[in-house]
Amino acid sequence: MFTHREAKQTALIKEITSVHATGRPVLVGTISVEESDRLAEALRQTGGMACEVLNAKNDAWEASIIARAGVLGAVTISTNMA
């Protein structure tokens, strides 16, 4: 449990970074498009980590992201509607 969004996001970024460092692919589920965009931007800024975002905005492009989601080192952020 976290008392505020920033604490949750900090812990999440730490966990994603830790798992990503092992080379394992990471898939993070979010509850909204805004949350997926916010998390992806935070990963890019704080961890310098490239990630893909699936949020049902562009079906054709997102199909190719899904095809690469299990590749070693991949980080994919997805909303539950994607």
Chimera marker file (.cmm) of the C-alpha trace (Angstrom):
<marker_set name="trace">
<marker id="1" x="0.000" y="0.000" z="0.000" r="1" g="1" b="0" radius="0.5"/>
<marker id="2" x="1.156" y="3.499" z="-0.810" r="1" g="1" b="0" radius="0.5"/>
<marker id="3" x="-0.031" y="6.750" z="0.689" r="1" g="1" b="0" radius="0.5"/>
<marker id="4" x="0.271" y="8.702" z="-2.547" r="1" g="1" b="0" radius="0.5"/>
<marker id="5" x="0.805" y="8.262" z="-6.282" r="1" g="1" b="0" radius="0.5"/>
<marker id="6" x="4.423" y="9.474" z="-6.254" r="1" g="1" b="0" radius="0.5"/>
<marker id="7" x="5.477" y="6.807" z="-3.724" r="1" g="1" b="0" radius="0.5"/>
<marker id="8" x="3.777" y="4.106" z="-5.798" r="1" g="1" b="0" radius="0.5"/>
<marker id="9" x="5.409" y="5.343" z="-8.995" r="1" g="1" b="0" radius="0.5"/>
<marker id="10" x="8.863" y="5.496" z="-7.374" r="1" g="1" b="0" radius="0.5"/>
<marker id="11" x="8.554" y="1.911" z="-6.125" r="1" g="1" b="0" radius="0.5"/>
<marker id="12" x="7.240" y="0.754" z="-9.500" r="1" g="1" b="0" radius="0.5"/>
<marker id="13" x="10.093" y="2.389" z="-11.409" r="1" g="1" b="0" radius="0.5"/>
<marker id="14" x="12.606" y="0.805" z="-9.017" r="1" g="1" b="0" radius="0.5"/>
<marker id="15" x="11.070" y="-2.655" z="-9.565" r="1" g="1" b="0" radius="0.5"/>
<marker id="16" x="10.876" y="-2.268" z="-13.358" r="1" g="1" b="0" radius="0.5"/>
<marker id="17" x="14.492" y="-1.072" z="-13.481" r="1" g="1" b="0" radius="0.5"/>
<marker id="18" x="15.632" y="-3.985" z="-11.324" r="1" g="1" b="0" radius="0.5"/>
<marker id="19" x="13.892" y="-6.615" z="-13.452" r="1" g="1" b="0" radius="0.5"/>
<marker id="20" x="14.922" y="-4.911" z="-16.700" r="1" g="1" b="0" radius="0.5"/>
<marker id="21" x="18.583" y="-5.045" z="-15.592" r="1" g="1" b="0" radius="0.5"/>
<marker id="22" x="18.385" y="-8.856" z="-15.654" r="1" g="1" b="0" radius="0.5"/>
<marker id="23" x="17.296" y="-8.774" z="-19.309" r="1" g="1" b="0" radius="0.5"/>
<marker id="24" x="13.854" y="-10.218" z="-18.596" r="1" g="1" b="0" radius="0.5"/>
<marker id="25" x="11.008" y="-8.657" z="-20.580" r="1" g="1" b="0" radius="0.5"/>
<marker id="26" x="8.670" y="-6.520" z="-18.483" r="1" g="1" b="0" radius="0.5"/>
<marker id="27" x="4.940" y="-6.001" z="-19.034" r="1" g="1" b="0" radius="0.5"/>
<marker id="28" x="3.207" y="-3.438" z="-16.822" r="1" g="1" b="0" radius="0.5"/>
<marker id="29" x="-0.572" y="-3.154" z="-16.772" r="1" g="1" b="0" radius="0.5"/>
<marker id="30" x="-2.223" y="0.184" z="-16.008" r="1" g="1" b="0" radius="0.5"/>
<marker id="31" x="-5.847" y="1.213" z="-15.585" r="1" g="1" b="0" radius="0.5"/>
<marker id="32" x="-5.891" y="4.211" z="-17.917" r="1" g="1" b="0" radius="0.5"/>
<marker id="33" x="-4.276" y="5.764" z="-20.976" r="1" g="1" b="0" radius="0.5"/>
<marker id="34" x="-3.126" y="8.690" z="-18.838" r="1" g="1" b="0" radius="0.5"/>
<marker id="35" x="-1.444" y="6.383" z="-16.322" r="1" g="1" b="0" radius="0.5"/>
<marker id="36" x="0.334" y="4.428" z="-19.061" r="1" g="1" b="0" radius="0.5"/>
<marker id="37" x="1.613" y="7.636" z="-20.663" r="1" g="1" b="0" radius="0.5"/>
<marker id="38" x="2.694" y="9.058" z="-17.286" r="1" g="1" b="0" radius="0.5"/>
<marker id="39" x="4.585" y="5.878" z="-16.320" r="1" g="1" b="0" radius="0.5"/>
<marker id="40" x="6.296" y="5.609" z="-19.696" r="1" g="1" b="0" radius="0.5"/>
<marker id="41" x="7.448" y="9.226" z="-19.481" r="1" g="1" b="0" radius="0.5"/>
<marker id="42" x="8.724" y="8.712" z="-15.923" r="1" g="1" b="0" radius="0.5"/>
<marker id="43" x="10.709" y="5.641" z="-17.041" r="1" g="1" b="0" radius="0.5"/>
<marker id="44" x="12.233" y="7.592" z="-19.896" r="1" g="1" b="0" radius="0.5"/>
<marker id="45" x="13.169" y="10.522" z="-17.660" r="1" g="1" b="0" radius="0.5"/>
<marker id="46" x="14.304" y="8.853" z="-14.436" r="1" g="1" b="0" radius="0.5"/>
<marker id="47" x="15.709" y="5.616" z="-15.730" r="1" g="1" b="0" radius="0.5"/>
<marker id="48" x="16.596" y="6.586" z="-19.273" r="1" g="1" b="0" radius="0.5"/>
<marker id="49" x="14.713" y="3.436" z="-20.235" r="1" g="1" b="0" radius="0.5"/>
<marker id="50" x="13.145" y="2.951" z="-23.636" r="1" g="1" b="0" radius="0.5"/>
<marker id="51" x="9.693" y="1.429" z="-23.446" r="1" g="1" b="0" radius="0.5"/>
<marker id="52" x="6.700" y="0.820" z="-25.664" r="1" g="1" b="0" radius="0.5"/>
<marker id="53" x="3.182" y="1.919" z="-24.748" r="1" g="1" b="0" radius="0.5"/>
<marker id="54" x="0.038" y="-0.008" z="-25.682" r="1" g="1" b="0" radius="0.5"/>
<marker id="55" x="-3.121" y="1.977" z="-25.044" r="1" g="1" b="0" radius="0.5"/>
<marker id="56" x="-5.388" y="1.241" z="-28.017" r="1" g="1" b="0" radius="0.5"/>
<marker id="57" x="-4.570" y="4.511" z="-29.772" r="1" g="1" b="0" radius="0.5"/>
<marker id="58" x="-3.039" y="2.916" z="-32.882" r="1" g="1" b="0" radius="0.5"/>
<marker id="59" x="-4.021" y="-0.708" z="-33.493" r="1" g="1" b="0" radius="0.5"/>
<marker id="60" x="-1.721" y="-1.372" z="-36.463" r="1" g="1" b="0" radius="0.5"/>
<marker id="61" x="1.396" y="-0.037" z="-34.743" r="1" g="1" b="0" radius="0.5"/>
<marker id="62" x="0.496" y="-1.728" z="-31.467" r="1" g="1" b="0" radius="0.5"/>
<marker id="63" x="0.242" y="-5.136" z="-33.148" r="1" g="1" b="0" radius="0.5"/>
<marker id="64" x="3.949" y="-4.883" z="-33.969" r="1" g="1" b="0" radius="0.5"/>
<marker id="65" x="4.711" y="-3.846" z="-30.367" r="1" g="1" b="0" radius="0.5"/>
<marker id="66" x="2.882" y="-6.927" z="-29.083" r="1" g="1" b="0" radius="0.5"/>
<marker id="67" x="4.959" y="-9.110" z="-31.393" r="1" g="1" b="0" radius="0.5"/>
<marker id="68" x="8.150" y="-7.775" z="-29.730" r="1" g="1" b="0" radius="0.5"/>
<marker id="69" x="6.878" y="-7.637" z="-26.129" r="1" g="1" b="0" radius="0.5"/>
<marker id="70" x="8.520" y="-10.911" z="-25.081" r="1" g="1" b="0" radius="0.5"/>
<marker id="71" x="11.956" y="-10.109" z="-26.471" r="1" g="1" b="0" radius="0.5"/>
<marker id="72" x="14.788" y="-10.042" z="-23.936" r="1" g="1" b="0" radius="0.5"/>
<marker id="73" x="15.108" y="-6.566" z="-22.478" r="1" g="1" b="0" radius="0.5"/>
<marker id="74" x="11.743" y="-5.319" z="-23.763" r="1" g="1" b="0" radius="0.5"/>
<marker id="75" x="9.669" y="-3.044" z="-21.517" r="1" g="1" b="0" radius="0.5"/>
<marker id="76" x="6.005" y="-2.697" z="-22.440" r="1" g="1" b="0" radius="0.5"/>
<marker id="77" x="3.423" y="-0.543" z="-20.649" r="1" g="1" b="0" radius="0.5"/>
<marker id="78" x="-0.186" y="-1.446" z="-21.417" r="1" g="1" b="0" radius="0.5"/>
<marker id="79" x="-3.623" y="-0.282" z="-20.379" r="1" g="1" b="0" radius="0.5"/>
<marker id="80" x="-6.139" y="-2.980" z="-19.583" r="1" g="1" b="0" radius="0.5"/>
<marker id="81" x="-8.187" y="-1.961" z="-22.633" r="1" g="1" b="0" radius="0.5"/>
<marker id="82" x="-5.253" y="-2.542" z="-24.999" r="1" g="1" b="0" radius="0.5"/>
<link id1="1" id2="2" r="1" g="1" b="0" radius="0.2"/>
<link id1="2" id2="3" r="1" g="1" b="0" radius="0.2"/>
<link id1="3" id2="4" r="1" g="1" b="0" radius="0.2"/>
<link id1="4" id2="5" r="1" g="1" b="0" radius="0.2"/>
<link id1="5" id2="6" r="1" g="1" b="0" radius="0.2"/>
<link id1="6" id2="7" r="1" g="1" b="0" radius="0.2"/>
<link id1="7" id2="8" r="1" g="1" b="0" radius="0.2"/>
<link id1="8" id2="9" r="1" g="1" b="0" radius="0.2"/>
<link id1="9" id2="10" r="1" g="1" b="0" radius="0.2"/>
<link id1="10" id2="11" r="1" g="1" b="0" radius="0.2"/>
<link id1="11" id2="12" r="1" g="1" b="0" radius="0.2"/>
<link id1="12" id2="13" r="1" g="1" b="0" radius="0.2"/>
<link id1="13" id2="14" r="1" g="1" b="0" radius="0.2"/>
<link id1="14" id2="15" r="1" g="1" b="0" radius="0.2"/>
<link id1="15" id2="16" r="1" g="1" b="0" radius="0.2"/>
<link id1="16" id2="17" r="1" g="1" b="0" radius="0.2"/>
<link id1="17" id2="18" r="1" g="1" b="0" radius="0.2"/>
<link id1="18" id2="19" r="1" g="1" b="0" radius="0.2"/>
<link id1="19" id2="20" r="1" g="1" b="0" radius="0.2"/>
<link id1="20" id2="21" r="1" g="1" b="0" radius="0.2"/>
<link id1="21" id2="22" r="1" g="1" b="0" radius="0.2"/>
<link id1="22" id2="23" r="1" g="1" b="0" radius="0.2"/>
<link id1="23" id2="24" r="1" g="1" b="0" radius="0.2"/>
<link id1="24" id2="25" r="1" g="1" b="0" radius="0.2"/>
<link id1="25" id2="26" r="1" g="1" b="0" radius="0.2"/>
<link id1="26" id2="27" r="1" g="1" b="0" radius="0.2"/>
<link id1="27" id2="28" r="1" g="1" b="0" radius="0.2"/>
<link id1="28" id2="29" r="1" g="1" b="0" radius="0.2"/>
<link id1="29" id2="30" r="1" g="1" b="0" radius="0.2"/>
<link id1="30" id2="31" r="1" g="1" b="0" radius="0.2"/>
<link id1="31" id2="32" r="1" g="1" b="0" radius="0.2"/>
<link id1="32" id2="33" r="1" g="1" b="0" radius="0.2"/>
<link id1="33" id2="34" r="1" g="1" b="0" radius="0.2"/>
<link id1="34" id2="35" r="1" g="1" b="0" radius="0.2"/>
<link id1="35" id2="36" r="1" g="1" b="0" radius="0.2"/>
<link id1="36" id2="37" r="1" g="1" b="0" radius="0.2"/>
<link id1="37" id2="38" r="1" g="1" b="0" radius="0.2"/>
<link id1="38" id2="39" r="1" g="1" b="0" radius="0.2"/>
<link id1="39" id2="40" r="1" g="1" b="0" radius="0.2"/>
<link id1="40" id2="41" r="1" g="1" b="0" radius="0.2"/>
<link id1="41" id2="42" r="1" g="1" b="0" radius="0.2"/>
<link id1="42" id2="43" r="1" g="1" b="0" radius="0.2"/>
<link id1="43" id2="44" r="1" g="1" b="0" radius="0.2"/>
<link id1="44" id2="45" r="1" g="1" b="0" radius="0.2"/>
<link id1="45" id2="46" r="1" g="1" b="0" radius="0.2"/>
<link id1="46" id2="47" r="1" g="1" b="0" radius="0.2"/>
<link id1="47" id2="48" r="1" g="1" b="0" radius="0.2"/>
<link id1="48" id2="49" r="1" g="1" b="0" radius="0.2"/>
<link id1="49" id2="50" r="1" g="1" b="0" radius="0.2"/>
<link id1="50" id2="51" r="1" g="1" b="0" radius="0.2"/>
<link id1="51" id2="52" r="1" g="1" b="0" radius="0.2"/>
<link id1="52" id2="53" r="1" g="1" b="0" radius="0.2"/>
<link id1="53" id2="54" r="1" g="1" b="0" radius="0.2"/>
<link id1="54" id2="55" r="1" g="1" b="0" radius="0.2"/>
<link id1="55" id2="56" r="1" g="1" b="0" radius="0.2"/>
<link id1="56" id2="57" r="1" g="1" b="0" radius="0.2"/>
<link id1="57" id2="58" r="1" g="1" b="0" radius="0.2"/>
<link id1="58" id2="59" r="1" g="1" b="0" radius="0.2"/>
<link id1="59" id2="60" r="1" g="1" b="0" radius="0.2"/>
<link id1="60" id2="61" r="1" g="1" b="0" radius="0.2"/>
<link id1="61" id2="62" r="1" g="1" b="0" radius="0.2"/>
<link id1="62" id2="63" r="1" g="1" b="0" radius="0.2"/>
<link id1="63" id2="64" r="1" g="1" b="0" radius="0.2"/>
<link id1="64" id2="65" r="1" g="1" b="0" radius="0.2"/>
<link id1="65" id2="66" r="1" g="1" b="0" radius="0.2"/>
<link id1="66" id2="67" r="1" g="1" b="0" radius="0.2"/>
<link id1="67" id2="68" r="1" g="1" b="0" radius="0.2"/>
<link id1="68" id2="69" r="1" g="1" b="0" radius="0.2"/>
<link id1="69" id2="70" r="1" g="1" b="0" radius="0.2"/>
<link id1="70" id2="71" r="1" g="1" b="0" radius="0.2"/>
<link id1="71" id2="72" r="1" g="1" b="0" radius="0.2"/>
<link id1="72" id2="73" r="1" g="1" b="0" radius="0.2"/>
<link id1="73" id2="74" r="1" g="1" b="0" radius="0.2"/>
<link id1="74" id2="75" r="1" g="1" b="0" radius="0.2"/>
<link id1="75" id2="76" r="1" g="1" b="0" radius="0.2"/>
<link id1="76" id2="77" r="1" g="1" b="0" radius="0.2"/>
<link id1="77" id2="78" r="1" g="1" b="0" radius="0.2"/>
<link id1="78" id2="79" r="1" g="1" b="0" radius="0.2"/>
<link id1="79" id2="80" r="1" g="1" b="0" radius="0.2"/>
<link id1="80" id2="81" r="1" g="1" b="0" radius="0.2"/>
<link id1="81" id2="82" r="1" g="1" b="0" radius="0.2"/>
</marker_set>
